[in-house]
Amino acid sequence: MKKGKKEAKKVDKEDVQYWLLKTEPGEWSWEDQEANEGISNWDGVKNKQAQKYMKSMKLGDLCFFYHSGSKSRRIVGVVSVTKEWYSDKHEGAVDVKAVGVMRRPVDLKEMKGEEELKGFVMFKKPRLSVVPVSNKVWDRLCEIGGGYRFDDEDLNGNEEA
């Protein structure tokens, strides 16, 4: 994943879809994502179902940033889609921008222990690196993690009315 071009449009919050993007922290970590003004392209997804989900992403959609791998299976942050699916030199990509770090990372084991999350697609299709997240699951995961920095603030850190 590399620095991507910035594209911004105002998005109605009611139209936002939610997703979860998995990455091995040794390949692309939250710290990598936050560098370069938090903007990167999300590429290297080879699975056709995961690509289909990426092709469904729209500007302003929000995605949990999930560290996979044996040492750190947890949601660590939130990114927003800043450029919809486009062809790159390999499989295709979307551009994303860091929105905020989770106030408290949400561990996979903790997620699996939550009754409200039993139907979460990530548990049914654990090999997919991109999965949709329902509004109900998104809200519950944000609640468990205490939200994410800037979810109730504008970009200057001022609380929104």
Contacts in CASP RR format, 6 or more apart in sequence:
PFRMAT RR
TARGET T0000
AUTHOR 0000-0000-0000
METHOD contacts of the structure
MODEL  1
MKKGKKEAKKVDKEDVQYWLLKTEPGEWSWEDQEANEGISNWDGVKNKQA
QKYMKSMKLGDLCFFYHSGSKSRRIVGVVSVTKEWYSDKHEGAVDVKAVG
VMRRPVDLKEMKGEEELKGFVMFKKPRLSVVPVSNKVWDRLCEIGGGYRF
DDEDLNGNEEA
1 28 0 8 1.000
1 32 0 8 1.000
1 33 0 8 1.000
1 40 0 8 1.000
1 41 0 8 1.000
1 42 0 8 1.000
1 43 0 8 1.000
1 44 0 8 1.000
2 40 0 8 1.000
2 41 0 8 1.000
2 43 0 8 1.000
3 36 0 8 1.000
3 39 0 8 1.000
3 40 0 8 1.000
3 41 0 8 1.000
4 39 0 8 1.000
4 40 0 8 1.000
4 41 0 8 1.000
4 83 0 8 1.000
4 95 0 8 1.000
5 39 0 8 1.000
5 83 0 8 1.000
5 95 0 8 1.000
6 37 0 8 1.000
6 39 0 8 1.000
6 82 0 8 1.000
6 95 0 8 1.000
6 97 0 8 1.000
7 59 0 8 1.000
7 82 0 8 1.000
7 83 0 8 1.000
7 95 0 8 1.000
8 82 0 8 1.000
9 59 0 8 1.000
9 60 0 8 1.000
11 58 0 8 1.000
11 59 0 8 1.000
11 60 0 8 1.000
15 58 0 8 1.000
16 60 0 8 1.000
16 61 0 8 1.000
16 62 0 8 1.000
17 56 0 8 1.000
17 57 0 8 1.000
17 58 0 8 1.000
17 61 0 8 1.000
17 62 0 8 1.000
17 132 0 8 1.000
18 61 0 8 1.000
18 62 0 8 1.000
18 63 0 8 1.000
18 64 0 8 1.000
18 132 0 8 1.000
18 133 0 8 1.000
18 134 0 8 1.000
18 135 0 8 1.000
18 137 0 8 1.000
18 138 0 8 1.000
19 53 0 8 1.000
19 57 0 8 1.000
19 61 0 8 1.000
19 62 0 8 1.000
19 63 0 8 1.000
19 64 0 8 1.000
19 130 0 8 1.000
19 131 0 8 1.000
19 132 0 8 1.000
19 133 0 8 1.000
20 63 0 8 1.000
20 64 0 8 1.000
20 66 0 8 1.000
20 75 0 8 1.000
20 122 0 8 1.000
20 130 0 8 1.000
20 131 0 8 1.000
20 132 0 8 1.000
20 133 0 8 1.000
21 42 0 8 1.000
21 63 0 8 1.000
21 64 0 8 1.000
21 65 0 8 1.000
21 66 0 8 1.000
21 79 0 8 1.000
21 96 0 8 1.000
21 129 0 8 1.000
21 130 0 8 1.000
22 66 0 8 1.000
22 67 0 8 1.000
22 68 0 8 1.000
22 128 0 8 1.000
22 129 0 8 1.000
22 130 0 8 1.000
23 29 0 8 1.000
23 65 0 8 1.000
23 66 0 8 1.000
23 67 0 8 1.000
23 68 0 8 1.000
23 129 0 8 1.000
24 67 0 8 1.000
24 68 0 8 1.000
24 69 0 8 1.000
25 67 0 8 1.000
25 69 0 8 1.000
25 71 0 8 1.000
25 72 0 8 1.000
28 40 0 8 1.000
29 67 0 8 1.000
30 65 0 8 1.000
30 67 0 8 1.000
30 76 0 8 1.000
30 77 0 8 1.000
30 98 0 8 1.000
30 101 0 8 1.000
32 40 0 8 1.000
33 40 0 8 1.000
33 65 0 8 1.000
33 79 0 8 1.000
33 96 0 8 1.000
33 98 0 8 1.000
34 98 0 8 1.000
34 101 0 8 1.000
37 97 0 8 1.000
38 97 0 8 1.000
38 98 0 8 1.000
39 82 0 8 1.000
39 95 0 8 1.000
39 96 0 8 1.000
39 97 0 8 1.000
39 98 0 8 1.000
40 95 0 8 1.000
40 96 0 8 1.000
41 83 0 8 1.000
41 88 0 8 1.000
41 93 0 8 1.000
41 94 0 8 1.000
41 95 0 8 1.000
41 96 0 8 1.000
42 54 0 8 1.000
42 93 0 8 1.000
42 94 0 8 1.000
42 95 0 8 1.000
42 96 0 8 1.000
43 88 0 8 1.000
43 90 0 8 1.000
43 91 0 8 1.000
43 92 0 8 1.000
43 93 0 8 1.000
44 90 0 8 1.000
44 91 0 8 1.000
44 92 0 8 1.000
44 93 0 8 1.000
45 51 0 8 1.000
45 54 0 8 1.000
45 91 0 8 1.000
45 92 0 8 1.000
45 93 0 8 1.000
45 129 0 8 1.000
45 130 0 8 1.000
46 91 0 8 1.000
47 127 0 8 1.000
47 128 0 8 1.000
47 129 0 8 1.000
49 125 0 8 1.000
49 128 0 8 1.000
50 128 0 8 1.000
50 129 0 8 1.000
50 130 0 8 1.000
50 131 0 8 1.000
51 91 0 8 1.000
51 92 0 8 1.000
51 130 0 8 1.000
53 128 0 8 1.000
53 130 0 8 1.000
53 131 0 8 1.000
53 132 0 8 1.000
54 85 0 8 1.000
54 92 0 8 1.000
54 93 0 8 1.000
54 94 0 8 1.000
54 130 0 8 1.000
55 85 0 8 1.000
56 132 0 8 1.000
57 63 0 8 1.000
57 81 0 8 1.000
57 84 0 8 1.000
57 85 0 8 1.000
57 94 0 8 1.000
58 81 0 8 1.000
58 84 0 8 1.000
59 81 0 8 1.000
59 82 0 8 1.000
59 83 0 8 1.000
59 84 0 8 1.000
60 80 0 8 1.000
60 81 0 8 1.000
60 82 0 8 1.000
61 80 0 8 1.000
61 81 0 8 1.000
62 78 0 8 1.000
62 79 0 8 1.000
62 80 0 8 1.000
62 81 0 8 1.000
62 99 0 8 1.000
62 138 0 8 1.000
63 78 0 8 1.000
63 79 0 8 1.000
63 80 0 8 1.000
63 81 0 8 1.000
63 96 0 8 1.000
64 75 0 8 1.000
64 77 0 8 1.000
64 78 0 8 1.000
64 133 0 8 1.000
64 138 0 8 1.000
64 141 0 8 1.000
65 75 0 8 1.000
65 76 0 8 1.000
65 77 0 8 1.000
65 78 0 8 1.000
65 79 0 8 1.000
65 98 0 8 1.000
66 73 0 8 1.000
66 74 0 8 1.000
66 75 0 8 1.000
66 76 0 8 1.000
67 73 0 8 1.000
67 74 0 8 1.000
67 76 0 8 1.000
68 129 0 8 1.000
73 107 0 8 1.000
73 108 0 8 1.000
73 109 0 8 1.000
74 105 0 8 1.000
74 106 0 8 1.000
74 107 0 8 1.000
74 108 0 8 1.000
75 102 0 8 1.000
75 105 0 8 1.000
75 106 0 8 1.000
75 141 0 8 1.000
75 145 0 8 1.000
76 101 0 8 1.000
76 102 0 8 1.000
76 105 0 8 1.000
77 98 0 8 1.000
77 99 0 8 1.000
77 100 0 8 1.000
77 101 0 8 1.000
77 102 0 8 1.000
77 105 0 8 1.000
77 148 0 8 1.000
78 98 0 8 1.000
78 99 0 8 1.000
78 100 0 8 1.000
78 102 0 8 1.000
78 148 0 8 1.000
78 151 0 8 1.000
79 96 0 8 1.000
79 97 0 8 1.000
79 98 0 8 1.000
79 99 0 8 1.000
80 96 0 8 1.000
80 97 0 8 1.000
80 99 0 8 1.000
81 94 0 8 1.000
81 95 0 8 1.000
81 96 0 8 1.000
82 95 0 8 1.000
82 96 0 8 1.000
82 97 0 8 1.000
83 94 0 8 1.000
83 95 0 8 1.000
84 94 0 8 1.000
85 92 0 8 1.000
85 93 0 8 1.000
85 94 0 8 1.000
86 92 0 8 1.000
86 93 0 8 1.000
86 94 0 8 1.000
99 148 0 8 1.000
99 150 0 8 1.000
99 151 0 8 1.000
100 148 0 8 1.000
100 149 0 8 1.000
100 150 0 8 1.000
100 151 0 8 1.000
101 148 0 8 1.000
101 149 0 8 1.000
102 145 0 8 1.000
102 146 0 8 1.000
102 147 0 8 1.000
102 148 0 8 1.000
103 145 0 8 1.000
103 146 0 8 1.000
103 147 0 8 1.000
103 148 0 8 1.000
103 149 0 8 1.000
104 144 0 8 1.000
104 145 0 8 1.000
104 146 0 8 1.000
105 145 0 8 1.000
106 141 0 8 1.000
106 144 0 8 1.000
106 145 0 8 1.000
110 144 0 8 1.000
111 117 0 8 1.000
111 120 0 8 1.000
111 122 0 8 1.000
111 123 0 8 1.000
111 141 0 8 1.000
111 144 0 8 1.000
112 123 0 8 1.000
114 140 0 8 1.000
114 144 0 8 1.000
116 136 0 8 1.000
116 137 0 8 1.000
116 140 0 8 1.000
117 123 0 8 1.000
117 137 0 8 1.000
117 140 0 8 1.000
117 141 0 8 1.000
119 137 0 8 1.000
120 133 0 8 1.000
120 134 0 8 1.000
120 137 0 8 1.000
121 128 0 8 1.000
121 131 0 8 1.000
121 132 0 8 1.000
121 133 0 8 1.000
122 128 0 8 1.000
122 131 0 8 1.000
125 131 0 8 1.000
133 141 0 8 1.000
142 148 0 8 1.000
142 151 0 8 1.000
150 157 0 8 1.000
152 159 0 8 1.000
152 160 0 8 1.000
153 159 0 8 1.000
153 160 0 8 1.000
154 160 0 8 1.000
END
